[in-house]
Amino acid sequence: MAQKPKVDPHVGRLGYLQALVTEFQQTQSQDAKEQVLANLANFAYDPGNYQYLRQLQVLDLFLDSLSEENETLVEFAIGICTVMKGPRRVRKPGLETRGRGS
């Protein structure tokens, strides 16, 4: 199992997420990649993290994982790509609604 990234506790959530992304990109261990991607997936379920995840381009990380040979990484990526879409604005002439989809 992967160790927690070494992060200064004062860097906050963005710093922690950046450390996870960096670890995912630099590690050669498949187990570590699975653990890190699972951790990022957990953060993706909280809408309060969307701004950080978008800033760090985590959606691209998940999309890139779709082409991995490791089936576990692919499964994580499939499940999270839809969650990462997050809320978006839907514009129709004369009407603006906030919600998912459409």
C-alpha distances in whole Angstrom, upper triangle without the diagonal:
4,7,9,12,15,18,21,22,25,24,24,22,23,22,18,18,19,17,14,17,17,13,13,17,16,13,13,10,10,6,6,10,9,7,10,12,12,12,15,16,17,19,21,22,24,27,27,24,26,28,25,23,27,27,24,25,21,23,24,20,20,23,22,19,22,23,19,19,16,17,14,15,18,18,16,19,22,21,21,24,26,25,25,29,30,33,36,39,42,45,48,52,53,50,46,44,40,38,35,36,40
4,7,9,12,14,18,19,22,21,21,19,20,18,15,15,16,13,11,13,13,10,10,14,13,10,11,9,10,7,5,8,9,6,8,11,11,11,13,15,16,17,19,21,23,25,25,22,24,26,22,21,24,24,21,22,19,21,22,18,18,22,20,18,21,22,19,19,16,18,15,15,18,19,16,18,22,21,20,23,26,24,24,27,28,32,34,38,40,44,47,50,51,48,45,42,39,36,34,35,39
4,6,9,12,15,16,19,18,18,18,19,16,13,14,15,12,11,14,14,10,12,15,14,12,14,12,13,10,8,11,12,9,9,13,13,12,14,17,16,17,20,22,23,26,25,22,24,25,22,21,24,24,21,23,20,23,23,20,21,24,23,21,24,25,22,23,20,22,19,18,22,22,19,21,24,24,22,25,28,26,25,29,29,32,35,39,41,44,48,51,52,49,45,43,39,37,35,37,40
4,6,8,12,12,15,15,15,14,15,13,10,11,13,9,9,12,12,10,12,15,14,13,16,14,15,13,10,12,13,9,9,12,12,10,12,15,15,15,18,20,20,23,22,19,21,22,19,18,22,21,19,21,18,21,22,19,20,23,23,21,24,25,23,24,21,23,20,18,22,22,19,21,24,23,21,24,26,24,23,27,27,30,32,36,39,42,45,49,49,46,43,40,37,35,33,35,38
4,6,10,11,14,12,13,13,13,11,8,10,10,6,7,10,9,7,10,13,12,11,15,14,16,14,11,12,14,11,9,13,14,11,12,16,16,15,18,20,20,23,21,18,21,21,17,17,20,19,16,19,17,20,21,18,19,22,22,20,24,25,23,24,22,24,21,19,22,23,20,21,24,24,21,23,26,24,23,26,26,29,32,35,38,41,45,48,48,46,42,40,36,35,33,35,38
4,7,9,12,11,13,13,14,11,9,12,11,8,10,13,11,10,13,15,14,14,17,17,19,17,14,16,18,15,13,16,17,15,16,19,19,18,21,23,23,25,23,20,23,23,19,19,22,21,18,21,19,23,24,21,22,26,25,24,27,28,26,28,25,27,25,23,26,27,24,24,28,27,25,27,30,27,26,29,29,32,34,37,40,43,47,50,50,48,44,42,38,37,36,37,41
4,6,8,7,9,10,11,7,6,10,9,7,9,12,11,11,14,16,15,16,20,20,21,20,16,17,19,16,14,17,18,15,15,19,18,17,20,22,21,23,20,18,20,20,16,17,20,18,16,19,18,22,23,20,22,26,25,24,28,29,27,30,27,29,26,24,27,28,24,25,28,27,24,26,29,26,24,28,27,30,32,35,38,41,45,47,48,45,41,40,36,35,34,36,39
4,5,6,8,11,12,8,8,12,12,10,13,15,15,15,18,19,19,20,23,23,25,24,20,21,23,20,18,21,21,18,18,22,21,19,22,24,22,24,21,19,22,21,17,19,22,20,18,22,21,25,26,23,25,29,28,28,31,33,31,33,31,33,30,27,30,31,27,28,31,30,27,29,31,28,27,30,29,31,33,36,39,42,46,48,48,46,42,40,37,36,36,38,41
4,6,7,9,11,9,8,12,13,12,14,17,17,17,20,21,21,22,25,25,26,25,21,22,23,20,18,21,21,17,18,21,19,17,21,22,20,22,19,18,21,20,17,19,22,20,19,22,21,25,26,24,26,29,29,28,32,34,32,34,32,33,30,28,31,31,27,28,31,29,27,29,30,27,26,29,28,30,32,35,38,41,45,47,47,44,41,39,35,35,34,37,40
4,6,9,10,9,10,13,13,13,16,18,18,19,21,23,23,24,28,28,29,27,24,25,26,23,20,23,23,19,19,23,21,19,22,23,21,22,19,17,20,19,16,19,21,19,19,22,22,25,27,25,27,30,30,30,33,35,34,36,34,35,32,30,33,33,29,29,32,31,28,29,31,28,26,29,28,29,31,34,37,40,43,46,46,43,39,38,34,34,34,36,40
4,7,7,5,7,10,10,10,13,15,15,16,19,20,20,22,25,26,27,26,22,22,24,21,18,20,21,18,17,20,19,16,19,21,19,20,17,15,18,16,13,15,18,16,15,19,18,22,23,22,24,27,27,27,30,32,31,34,32,33,30,27,30,30,27,27,30,28,25,26,28,26,23,26,25,27,29,31,35,37,41,43,43,41,37,35,32,32,31,34,37
4,6,5,6,9,10,11,13,15,16,17,19,20,21,22,26,26,27,25,22,22,23,20,17,19,19,16,15,18,17,14,16,18,16,17,13,12,15,14,11,14,16,15,14,18,17,20,22,21,22,26,26,26,29,31,30,33,31,32,29,26,29,29,25,25,28,26,23,24,26,23,21,24,22,24,26,29,32,35,38,41,41,38,34,33,29,29,28,31,34
4,5,5,6,8,10,11,12,14,15,17,18,20,21,24,24,24,23,20,20,20,18,15,16,16,13,12,14,13,10,13,14,12,13,11,8,12,11,8,10,13,12,12,15,14,17,19,18,19,22,23,23,26,28,27,30,28,28,25,23,25,25,21,21,24,22,19,21,22,19,17,20,19,21,23,26,29,32,35,38,38,35,32,30,26,26,25,28,31
4,5,5,6,9,10,10,12,14,15,16,18,20,23,24,24,23,20,19,20,18,15,16,17,14,12,15,14,11,13,16,14,14,11,9,11,9,6,8,11,9,9,12,12,15,17,16,18,20,21,21,24,26,26,29,27,28,25,23,25,25,21,21,24,22,19,20,22,19,16,19,18,20,22,25,28,31,34,37,37,35,31,29,26,25,25,27,30
4,5,5,6,9,10,10,12,14,15,16,18,22,22,23,22,19,18,20,18,14,16,17,14,13,16,16,13,15,18,17,17,15,12,14,13,9,11,14,12,10,14,14,17,18,17,19,22,22,22,25,27,26,29,27,28,26,23,25,26,22,22,25,24,21,22,24,22,19,22,21,24,25,28,32,34,38,40,41,38,35,33,30,29,28,30,33
4,5,5,6,9,10,11,12,14,15,16,20,20,20,19,16,16,17,14,11,13,14,11,10,14,13,11,14,16,15,17,15,12,14,14,10,11,14,13,11,14,13,17,18,16,18,21,21,20,24,26,24,27,25,26,23,21,23,23,20,20,23,22,19,21,23,20,18,21,21,23,26,29,32,35,38,41,42,39,35,33,30,29,28,30,33
4,5,5,6,9,10,11,12,14,15,19,19,19,18,15,14,15,13,10,11,12,9,7,11,11,9,11,14,13,14,13,9,11,11,8,8,11,10,8,11,9,13,14,12,14,17,17,17,20,22,21,24,22,23,21,18,20,21,17,17,20,19,16,17,19,17,15,18,18,21,22,26,29,32,35,38,39,36,33,31,27,26,25,26,30
4,5,5,6,9,10,11,12,14,18,18,19,19,15,14,16,15,11,12,15,12,10,14,15,12,14,17,16,17,16,12,13,13,9,9,11,10,7,10,10,13,14,12,15,17,17,17,21,22,21,24,23,24,22,19,21,22,19,18,21,21,18,19,21,19,17,20,20,23,24,27,30,33,36,39,40,38,34,32,29,28,27,28,31
4,5,5,6,9,10,10,12,15,16,17,17,13,13,15,13,10,12,14,11,11,14,15,13,15,19,18,20,18,15,16,16,12,12,15,13,10,13,12,16,16,14,16,19,18,18,21,23,21,24,22,24,21,19,21,22,19,19,22,22,19,20,23,21,19,22,23,26,27,30,34,36,40,43,44,41,37,36,32,31,29,31,34
4,5,5,6,9,10,10,14,14,14,14,10,10,11,10,6,8,10,8,7,11,12,11,13,16,16,18,17,14,15,16,12,11,14,14,10,12,10,14,14,11,13,16,16,15,18,20,18,21,19,20,18,15,18,19,15,15,19,19,16,17,20,19,17,20,21,24,26,29,32,35,39,42,43,40,36,34,31,29,27,29,32
4,5,5,6,9,10,13,14,14,15,12,10,12,12,8,9,12,10,8,12,13,12,13,16,17,18,18,14,14,15,11,10,12,11,8,9,7,11,11,8,11,14,13,13,16,17,16,19,18,19,17,14,17,18,15,14,18,18,15,16,19,18,15,18,19,23,24,28,30,33,37,40,41,38,35,33,30,28,26,27,30
4,5,5,6,8,12,13,15,15,12,11,14,13,10,11,14,13,12,15,17,16,17,20,21,22,21,17,18,18,14,13,15,14,10,12,11,14,14,11,14,16,15,15,18,19,18,20,19,21,19,16,19,21,18,17,21,21,19,19,23,22,19,22,23,26,28,31,34,36,40,43,44,41,38,36,33,32,30,31,34
4,5,5,6,9,10,12,12,8,8,11,10,7,10,13,12,11,15,16,16,17,20,21,23,22,19,20,20,16,15,17,17,13,14,13,16,15,12,14,17,15,14,18,19,17,19,17,20,17,15,18,20,17,17,21,21,19,20,23,22,20,23,24,28,30,33,36,38,42,45,46,44,40,38,35,33,31,32,35
4,6,6,8,9,9,10,7,5,9,9,6,7,11,11,10,13,15,15,16,19,20,22,22,18,19,19,16,14,16,16,12,13,11,13,13,9,11,14,12,11,14,15,13,15,14,16,14,11,14,16,14,13,17,18,16,17,20,20,18,21,22,26,28,31,34,36,40,43,44,42,38,36,33,31,29,29,32
4,6,8,11,11,13,10,8,12,13,10,10,14,14,13,15,18,17,18,21,23,24,24,20,20,20,17,15,16,16,12,12,11,14,12,9,12,14,11,11,15,15,13,16,15,18,16,13,16,18,16,15,19,20,18,18,22,21,19,22,24,27,28,32,34,37,40,43,45,42,39,37,34,32,30,30,33
4,7,9,11,13,10,9,13,14,11,13,16,16,15,18,20,20,21,24,25,27,26,23,23,23,20,18,20,19,15,16,15,17,16,13,15,17,14,14,18,17,15,17,16,19,18,15,18,21,19,18,22,23,21,22,25,25,23,26,27,31,32,35,38,40,44,47,48,46,42,41,38,36,34,34,37
4,6,8,9,7,7,11,11,10,12,15,15,15,18,20,20,21,24,26,27,27,24,24,25,22,20,22,21,17,18,16,19,17,14,16,18,15,14,18,17,14,16,14,17,16,14,17,19,17,18,21,22,21,22,26,25,23,26,28,32,33,37,39,42,45,48,50,47,44,42,39,37,34,35,38
4,6,9,8,8,11,13,12,13,16,17,17,19,22,22,23,26,28,30,30,26,27,28,25,22,24,24,20,20,18,20,19,15,17,19,16,14,17,16,13,14,13,16,15,14,17,19,18,18,22,23,22,23,27,27,25,28,30,34,35,39,41,44,47,50,52,49,46,44,41,39,36,36,39
4,5,5,6,9,10,11,12,14,15,17,18,20,21,22,25,27,29,30,26,27,28,25,23,25,25,22,21,19,21,20,16,17,19,17,14,17,17,13,13,11,14,13,12,16,17,16,17,21,22,21,23,26,26,25,28,30,34,36,39,41,44,47,51,52,50,46,44,41,39,36,36,39
4,5,5,6,9,10,10,12,14,15,16,18,20,21,23,25,28,29,25,26,27,25,22,24,25,21,21,18,19,19,15,15,17,15,12,14,14,11,10,8,11,10,9,12,14,13,14,17,19,19,20,23,23,23,26,28,32,34,37,39,42,45,49,50,48,44,42,39,36,33,33,36
4,5,5,6,9,10,11,12,14,15,17,19,20,22,24,27,27,24,25,27,24,22,25,25,22,22,19,20,20,16,16,19,17,14,17,17,13,13,10,12,10,10,14,14,13,15,18,18,18,21,24,23,23,26,28,32,34,38,40,43,46,49,51,48,45,42,39,36,33,34,37
4,5,5,6,8,10,11,12,14,15,17,18,21,22,25,25,22,23,25,22,19,22,23,19,19,17,19,19,15,15,18,16,14,17,18,14,15,12,14,12,11,15,16,14,15,19,19,18,20,23,22,22,25,26,30,32,36,38,41,45,48,49,47,43,41,37,35,32,33,36
4,5,5,6,8,10,10,12,14,15,16,19,21,23,24,20,21,22,20,17,19,20,17,16,14,15,15,11,11,14,13,10,13,14,11,12,10,12,10,8,11,13,11,12,15,16,15,17,20,20,19,22,24,27,29,33,35,38,41,45,46,44,40,38,35,32,30,30,33
4,6,5,6,9,10,10,12,14,15,17,20,22,23,20,21,23,20,18,20,22,18,18,14,16,16,13,12,14,14,10,13,14,11,12,9,10,7,6,10,10,8,10,14,14,13,16,19,18,18,21,23,26,29,32,34,38,41,44,46,43,40,37,34,31,28,28,32
4,6,5,6,9,10,11,13,14,16,18,21,21,18,20,22,19,17,20,21,18,18,15,17,18,14,13,17,16,13,16,18,15,16,13,14,10,9,13,13,10,13,16,15,14,17,20,18,18,22,23,26,29,33,35,38,41,45,46,43,40,37,34,31,28,29,33
4,5,5,6,8,10,11,12,15,16,19,19,16,17,19,16,14,17,18,14,15,12,14,15,11,11,15,14,12,15,17,15,17,14,15,12,10,13,14,11,12,15,15,13,16,19,17,16,20,21,24,27,30,33,36,39,43,44,41,37,35,32,29,27,28,31
4,5,5,6,9,10,10,13,15,17,18,15,16,18,15,12,15,17,14,13,10,11,12,9,8,12,12,9,12,14,12,15,12,13,10,7,10,10,7,8,12,11,10,12,15,14,13,17,18,22,24,28,30,33,36,40,41,38,35,32,29,27,24,25,28
4,5,5,6,9,10,11,14,17,18,15,16,19,16,14,17,19,16,16,12,13,15,12,11,14,15,12,14,17,15,17,14,13,10,9,11,10,7,9,12,11,10,13,15,13,14,17,18,22,24,28,30,34,37,40,41,38,35,32,29,26,23,24,28
4,5,5,7,9,11,12,15,15,12,14,17,14,12,16,17,14,15,12,14,16,13,12,16,17,14,17,19,18,20,17,17,13,12,15,14,10,12,15,13,11,14,16,14,14,18,18,21,24,28,30,34,37,40,41,38,34,32,28,26,24,25,29
4,5,5,6,9,11,13,13,10,11,13,11,9,12,13,11,12,8,10,12,10,9,13,14,13,15,18,17,19,17,17,14,12,14,14,10,10,13,12,9,12,14,12,11,14,15,18,21,24,27,30,34,37,38,35,31,29,25,23,21,22,26
4,5,5,7,10,12,13,11,11,14,13,10,13,15,14,13,9,10,13,11,9,12,14,12,14,17,16,19,16,16,13,11,12,11,7,8,11,9,6,9,11,9,9,13,13,17,19,23,25,29,32,36,37,33,30,27,24,21,19,20,24
4,5,6,8,11,12,10,12,15,13,11,15,17,15,16,12,13,16,14,13,16,18,16,18,21,20,22,19,18,15,14,16,14,10,12,14,11,9,12,13,10,11,15,14,17,20,24,26,30,33,37,37,34,30,28,24,21,19,21,25
4,5,6,9,9,6,9,11,10,8,12,14,13,13,10,12,15,14,13,16,18,17,19,22,21,24,21,21,18,16,17,16,13,13,15,13,10,13,14,10,10,13,12,15,18,22,25,28,31,35,35,32,29,26,22,20,19,21,24
4,5,7,9,7,7,10,10,7,10,13,12,12,9,9,13,12,11,14,16,15,17,20,20,23,21,20,17,15,16,15,11,11,13,10,7,9,10,7,6,10,9,12,15,19,21,25,28,32,32,29,26,23,19,17,15,17,21
4,6,9,8,9,12,13,11,13,16,16,16,13,13,16,16,14,16,19,18,19,22,22,25,23,21,18,17,17,16,12,13,14,11,8,11,10,7,8,11,9,12,15,19,21,25,28,31,32,28,25,22,18,16,14,16,20
4,5,6,7,11,11,10,13,15,15,16,14,14,18,18,16,19,21,21,22,25,25,28,26,25,22,20,21,19,16,16,17,14,12,14,13,9,10,12,10,12,15,18,21,25,28,31,31,28,24,21,18,16,15,18,21
4,5,5,8,10,10,11,14,15,15,14,14,17,18,17,19,22,22,22,26,26,29,28,26,24,22,22,21,18,17,18,16,13,14,13,9,9,10,7,8,12,15,18,21,24,27,27,24,21,18,14,13,12,15,19
4,6,7,8,10,11,13,14,15,14,15,19,19,18,21,23,23,25,28,28,31,29,29,26,24,25,24,20,20,21,19,15,16,16,13,12,13,10,11,14,17,20,23,26,29,29,26,22,20,16,16,16,19,22
4,6,5,6,9,10,11,12,11,12,15,15,15,18,20,20,22,25,25,28,26,26,23,21,22,21,18,17,19,17,13,14,15,12,10,12,10,12,15,18,21,24,28,31,31,28,24,22,18,17,17,19,22
4,5,5,6,8,10,10,9,10,13,14,14,16,18,19,20,23,24,27,26,25,23,20,21,20,17,16,17,16,12,12,13,10,7,9,7,9,11,15,18,21,24,27,28,25,21,19,16,15,14,16,19
4,6,5,6,9,10,10,11,14,15,16,18,20,21,22,25,26,29,28,28,26,23,23,24,20,19,20,19,16,15,16,13,11,12,10,11,13,15,19,21,25,28,28,25,22,20,17,17,16,18,21
4,5,5,6,8,9,11,13,13,15,17,18,19,21,24,24,28,26,26,24,21,22,23,19,18,20,19,15,15,17,14,11,13,12,15,16,19,22,25,28,31,32,29,25,24,20,20,19,21,24
4,5,5,6,5,7,10,10,11,13,15,15,18,20,21,24,23,23,21,18,19,19,16,14,16,16,12,12,14,12,8,11,11,14,15,18,21,24,28,31,32,29,25,24,20,19,18,19,22
4,5,5,6,7,9,11,12,13,15,16,18,20,21,25,24,24,23,19,20,20,17,15,17,17,13,12,14,12,9,10,10,13,13,16,19,22,25,28,29,27,23,22,19,18,17,18,20
4,5,8,10,11,12,14,15,16,18,20,22,23,27,26,27,25,22,22,23,20,18,20,20,17,16,17,16,12,14,14,16,16,19,22,24,28,30,31,29,25,24,21,21,20,21,24
4,5,8,9,9,12,13,14,15,18,20,20,24,23,24,22,19,20,21,18,16,19,19,15,15,17,16,12,14,15,18,18,21,24,27,30,33,34,32,28,27,24,23,22,23,26
4,5,5,7,9,10,11,13,15,17,18,21,21,22,21,17,17,19,16,14,16,17,13,12,15,14,11,12,14,16,17,20,22,25,28,31,33,30,27,26,23,22,20,21,23
4,5,5,6,9,10,11,13,15,16,19,18,19,17,14,14,16,13,10,13,14,10,10,13,12,9,11,13,16,17,21,23,26,29,32,34,31,28,26,23,21,19,20,23
4,5,5,6,9,10,11,14,15,18,18,18,17,13,13,14,12,9,11,12,8,7,10,10,6,8,11,14,15,18,21,23,27,30,31,29,26,24,21,19,17,17,20
4,5,5,6,8,10,12,13,17,17,18,17,13,13,15,13,10,12,14,11,9,12,13,10,11,14,17,18,21,23,25,28,31,33,31,28,27,24,22,20,19,22
4,5,5,6,9,11,11,15,14,15,14,11,11,13,11,8,12,13,11,10,13,14,11,14,16,19,20,24,26,28,32,35,37,34,31,29,26,24,22,22,24
4,5,5,7,10,10,14,13,13,12,9,8,10,8,5,8,9,7,7,10,11,9,12,14,18,19,23,24,27,30,34,36,33,30,28,25,23,20,19,22
4,5,5,8,10,13,14,14,14,10,9,11,10,7,8,11,9,7,11,12,11,12,15,19,19,22,24,26,29,32,35,32,29,28,25,23,20,19,21
4,5,6,7,11,12,13,13,10,9,12,12,8,11,13,12,11,14,16,14,15,19,22,23,26,27,30,32,36,38,36,33,31,29,26,23,22,25
4,5,5,9,9,10,10,6,6,9,8,6,9,11,11,10,14,15,14,16,19,23,24,27,29,31,34,38,40,37,34,32,30,27,24,23,26
4,6,9,9,9,10,7,5,8,9,6,7,10,11,10,13,15,14,16,19,22,23,27,28,30,33,36,39,36,34,32,29,26,23,22,24
4,7,9,9,11,9,7,11,12,10,11,14,15,13,16,19,18,19,22,26,27,30,30,33,36,39,41,39,36,35,32,30,26,25,27
4,5,7,9,7,6,10,11,10,12,15,15,15,18,20,19,21,24,28,29,32,33,36,38,42,44,42,39,37,34,32,28,27,30
4,6,9,8,8,11,13,12,14,16,18,18,21,22,22,24,27,31,32,35,36,39,41,45,47,45,42,40,37,34,31,30,32
4,6,6,7,9,10,11,13,15,16,17,20,21,21,23,26,30,31,35,36,39,42,45,47,45,42,39,37,34,30,29,32
4,5,5,6,9,10,10,12,14,15,18,19,20,22,25,28,30,33,34,38,40,44,46,43,40,38,35,32,28,27,30
4,5,5,6,9,10,11,12,14,17,17,18,21,23,27,29,32,34,37,39,43,45,42,39,36,33,30,27,27,30
4,5,5,6,9,10,11,12,15,16,16,19,21,25,26,30,31,35,37,41,43,40,37,35,32,29,25,25,28
4,5,5,6,9,10,11,13,15,15,17,20,24,25,29,30,33,35,39,41,38,35,33,30,27,24,23,26
4,5,5,6,9,10,12,13,15,17,19,23,25,28,29,32,35,38,40,37,35,32,29,26,22,22,25
4,6,5,6,9,11,11,12,15,17,20,23,26,28,31,34,37,39,36,33,30,27,24,21,21,24
4,5,5,6,9,10,10,13,15,19,20,24,25,29,31,35,37,34,31,28,26,23,19,19,22
4,6,6,7,9,11,12,15,18,20,23,24,27,30,33,35,32,30,27,25,21,18,17,20
4,6,6,7,9,11,13,17,19,22,23,27,29,33,35,31,29,26,23,20,16,16,19
4,5,5,6,9,11,14,16,20,22,25,28,32,33,30,27,24,21,18,15,15,19
4,5,5,7,10,13,15,18,19,23,25,29,31,28,25,23,20,17,14,13,16
4,5,6,8,11,13,16,17,20,23,27,28,25,22,20,17,14,10,10,13
4,5,6,9,12,16,17,21,24,27,28,25,22,19,16,13,10,11,15
4,5,9,11,15,17,20,23,27,28,25,22,19,16,14,11,12,15
4,7,8,11,13,17,20,23,24,22,18,16,13,11,8,9,12
4,6,10,12,16,19,23,23,20,17,14,11,9,7,9,12
4,7,10,13,16,19,20,17,13,11,7,6,5,8,11
4,7,10,13,16,17,14,11,9,6,6,6,8,9
4,6,10,13,13,11,7,6,5,6,8,9,9
4,7,10,11,9,6,6,6,7,8,8,7
4,7,8,6,5,7,9,11,12,12,10
4,6,5,6,8,11,13,14,14,11
4,6,8,11,14,16,18,17,15
4,7,10,14,16,19,19,16
4,7,10,13,15,16,14
4,7,10,13,14,12
4,6,10,11,11
4,7,10,10
4,7,8
4,7
4
